[in-house]
Amino acid sequence: MICAALAIEECASALQAIAQRVVFGYFFRAAARATTSAERFPIVPPCTKTPPADYAIHLTRRVRGLPFWFSLAAHGTDAYTEAMEETLTVARDAAELVRQHPNLDLIHEPELSIVAFTRKGWAPSDYQKWSDKLLADQIGFIPPSSDKGQSILRFAIVNPWTKITDISMILDTL
């Protein structure tokens, strides 16, 4: 528990440092654009085409980890653990529903929260038609995939609010 608290403190410090860099970088670039002489801002060289602050390494990429770290700091590791366990439980239950379905074959046991399966007797065009209809009816978005050259369907359960009843409703359309 102490280790998790330290990680959250480090996360908060990192968020604060990133926020300071972003704010500082914004004002630094704005100041560099507002002047063409180094007299007002002695640390800024005269601007020609592009202010030097625009070449900074932290401005070349979006901070992709920031939403995750912010969410982790706000909700805590226990909430993330519960959410992951819920998706894994739904994946295992979905695999059992696929096993019990008379027209479906489970390709292999679920890996993380991915459940891959096939429909007996279907060609690739059948998978695409089913997927298009499912999306048009706003039931779900399950595009066909492939495994070793064979067309398959797969659930990628990433939302902890996905319930086994949602999966069952989708499987009933097959």
C-alpha positions in Angstrom: 0.0 0.0 0.0 2.9 2.3 0.8 4.4 1.5 -2.6 1.1 2.5 -4.3 1.0 5.8 -2.3 4.5 6.6 -3.4 3.7 5.9 -7.0 0.7 8.2 -6.8 2.8 10.9 -5.2 5.4 10.5 -8.0 2.6 10.6 -10.5 1.2 13.8 -9.1 4.8 15.4 -9.2 5.2 14.3 -12.8 1.8 15.7 -13.7 2.8 19.0 -12.1 6.1 19.1 -13.9 4.4 18.4 -17.2 1.8 21.0 -16.7 4.5 23.6 -15.8 6.5 22.7 -19.0 3.4 22.9 -21.2 2.3 26.3 -19.7 5.9 27.6 -19.8 6.3 26.4 -23.3 3.1 28.1 -24.4 4.0 31.5 -22.9 7.6 31.2 -24.1 6.5 30.6 -27.7 3.9 33.4 -27.5 6.6 35.8 -26.2 9.0 34.7 -28.9 6.4 35.4 -31.6 5.5 38.8 -30.1 9.0 40.2 -30.4 11.6 40.3 -33.1 14.3 41.7 -30.9 16.2 40.2 -28.0 16.0 43.4 -26.0 12.6 42.6 -24.3 13.4 39.0 -23.7 17.2 38.6 -23.4 17.0 34.8 -23.3 15.1 34.6 -26.6 17.2 35.0 -29.8 15.7 37.2 -32.6 12.9 35.3 -34.4 13.3 34.7 -38.1 10.9 32.0 -39.3 10.1 29.7 -36.4 10.7 30.4 -32.7 13.3 28.1 -31.3 10.9 27.0 -28.5 8.8 25.2 -31.2 11.7 22.8 -31.7 11.7 21.6 -28.1 11.5 17.8 -27.8 8.5 17.9 -25.4 6.5 19.7 -28.1 7.0 17.1 -30.8 4.7 14.4 -29.4 1.3 14.3 -27.6 1.7 13.3 -23.9 -0.1 9.9 -24.5 0.4 8.7 -20.9 -1.0 11.8 -19.3 -4.7 10.7 -19.4 -3.8 7.3 -17.9 -1.7 8.7 -15.2 -4.2 11.4 -14.3 -7.0 8.8 -14.1 -4.8 6.5 -12.0 -4.0 9.3 -9.6 -7.7 10.3 -9.4 -9.2 6.9 -9.0 -6.4 4.8 -7.5 -5.0 1.4 -8.3 -7.8 -0.5 -6.6 -10.3 0.9 -9.0 -8.1 -0.1 -12.0 -7.7 -3.6 -10.5 -11.5 -4.0 -10.1 -12.1 -2.7 -13.7 -9.5 -5.1 -15.2 -10.9 -8.0 -13.1 -14.4 -7.2 -14.4 -13.3 -7.3 -18.1 -11.5 -10.6 -17.5 -14.5 -12.1 -15.9 -16.8 -11.0 -18.8 -14.3 -12.4 -21.3 -14.2 -15.8 -19.5 -18.0 -15.9 -19.3 -18.3 -14.9 -23.0 -16.0 -17.8 -23.9 -18.3 -20.1 -22.1 -21.3 -18.7 -24.0 -19.4 -19.3 -27.3 -18.7 -22.9 -26.3 -22.4 -23.5 -25.5 -23.6 -21.9 -28.8 -24.5 -24.6 -31.4 -23.1 -22.6 -34.4 -19.9 -21.2 -32.9 -16.4 -22.6 -32.3 -14.1 -21.0 -29.8 -10.6 -20.7 -31.4 -8.7 -20.7 -28.1 -9.1 -19.8 -24.5 -9.4 -16.0 -23.9 -6.2 -14.1 -23.8 -6.5 -11.1 -21.5 -10.0 -9.8 -22.6 -10.0 -11.1 -26.2 -12.4 -13.8 -27.2 -11.9 -15.2 -30.7 -14.4 -17.5 -32.4 -15.8 -18.6 -35.8 -19.3 -19.3 -37.1 -19.7 -22.7 -38.7 -20.3 -22.6 -42.4 -19.7 -18.9 -42.9 -17.6 -17.4 -45.7 -15.7 -14.1 -45.3 -18.5 -12.2 -46.9 -21.0 -13.6 -44.3 -18.9 -12.2 -41.5 -18.8 -8.8 -43.2 -22.6 -8.7 -43.8 -23.2 -9.7 -40.2 -20.8 -7.0 -38.9 -22.4 -4.3 -41.1 -25.9 -5.2 -39.9 -24.8 -5.3 -36.2 -23.4 -1.8 -36.6 -26.4 -0.5 -38.6 -28.7 -1.7 -35.9 -26.4 0.0 -33.3 -26.0 -3.2 -31.3 -22.3 -3.4 -31.4 -19.1 -2.9 -33.5 -17.4 -6.2 -34.1 -15.6 -6.1 -37.5 -14.4 -9.4 -38.9 -10.8 -10.3 -38.3 -8.5 -13.1 -39.4 -6.4 -15.7 -37.7 -3.9 -17.8 -39.8 -5.8 -16.8 -43.0 -9.2 -17.8 -41.6 -12.0 -15.2 -41.1 -13.0 -14.9 -37.4 -14.9 -12.7 -35.0 -13.6 -11.5 -31.8 -14.7 -9.6 -28.8 -12.2 -7.1 -27.3 -13.7 -6.3 -23.9 -12.1 -3.1 -22.6 -15.0 -1.4 -20.9 -15.7 -2.6 -17.4 -19.4 -1.6 -17.9 -19.8 -4.3 -20.5 -22.1 -7.0 -19.1 -22.4 -10.6 -20.1 -26.0 -9.8 -21.1 -24.6 -7.5 -23.8 -22.4 -10.3 -25.1 -25.3 -12.7 -25.0 -27.5 -10.3 -27.0 -24.8 -10.1 -29.7 -24.3 -13.9 -29.8 -28.1 -14.3 -30.2 -27.8 -12.6 -33.6 -25.5 -15.3 -34.9 
